[in-house]
Amino acid sequence: MKVDEDSRNPQRFLDLLPQTKRGKLKIYLGSAAGVGKTYRMLEEAHQLRSEGHDVVLGFIETHGRRETVACVRDMERVPLKKIEYRGVTLEEMDVDAIIARSPEIVIVDELPHTNVSGSKHSRRYQDIEELLDYGTNVITAFNIQHLESLNQMIRRITGVDVRETVPDAFLARADEVVTVDISVEELRRRLRDGKIYPADRVEQALKNFFRPDNLAALRELALLEVAREQSRHREELEILRREGGRRIGVSERVMVCLSSNPDGSEELMRRAARTAAQMNAEWYAVHVETPKESVQKISTADFRALLNNINLAADLGAEVVWLKSPDVVKAVFDFAREKKISRIIVGRTHPTLWNRLLGKSLTSQILAEAGDFDVQVVAPELDGSKS
């Protein structure tokens, strides 16, 4: 699959800039380190500046690559903020300095980055959200393995547990998403030539994360994600044209049942997010609190896990709903009817022997009473697949 040449044209991004106070967001999405995301952003920055636009670098990581260093030399860089942490001086992007400088466009690298303690925000994507809210247009980049909803899939494919992730909701709000794509063979050649990692890390990388099968799978995921985003934007534009510029409600809605049992809940949230994205649907993460499982009665560990999963669902783009009812199944279907849900997603539960004999697991009850609802059951990830 080749990149659409129109996506290389900065004017396509600039056409999005007027009309609203909120800044516009462009994301370069790659399959792995070394595909050339930073270089492409800097190329675009130079072209935009040559056309008279006010462009600055908010944060760029050159990794010592000669071509990237050359692209940075004559660009204006907003000074980084120095932060003392455990006796060491570290540098982070200075959001306030960028806002004070008030450029038209800012280039921000390393989107999944976690900021050092003491920074204004804990994550770099939150820095970017503030810049967008101020009205600054942002061009940024990250690799597909950092997309939150793919976290456990990436772990199964590569054996690597990616710690820093980008919420799907952040990607979904982008005005333009462009893939930076090179062949597996070319990427491995760049690695061997020392263009990605230092020489002492090359052999290990070739045998692990940069194996051909891993890179092929990651490349496919990146291309599919960009294709999905482009399709979503085309559909939205078509609807706007058809409706005379008025946005109409979505026709598909997905609901996932979120329990206080932490086992498998993260995978359930990510699967629901992927399903909703494929259907171009709104989705809800619904927790039903019963008297027996009130917040006063469940364990501290389960309550903490529940809150973590609620935060994860929100990051993935869900509308989180907390219901209270003595009858979980009734509450689920009442909500589904009220919101005209298209699909209900539940996790496979592990009931007691007595409940299995009586067929009373929550999942079996929902399946038994689903009627016209489409119900998807997600099995929890097996422990053996974890790294």
Summary of the structure (lengths in Angstrom):
residues: 387
radius of gyration: 23.0
end to end distance: 31.4
largest distance: 73.2
contacts: 1165
relative contact order: 0.11
helix: 46%
strand: 18%
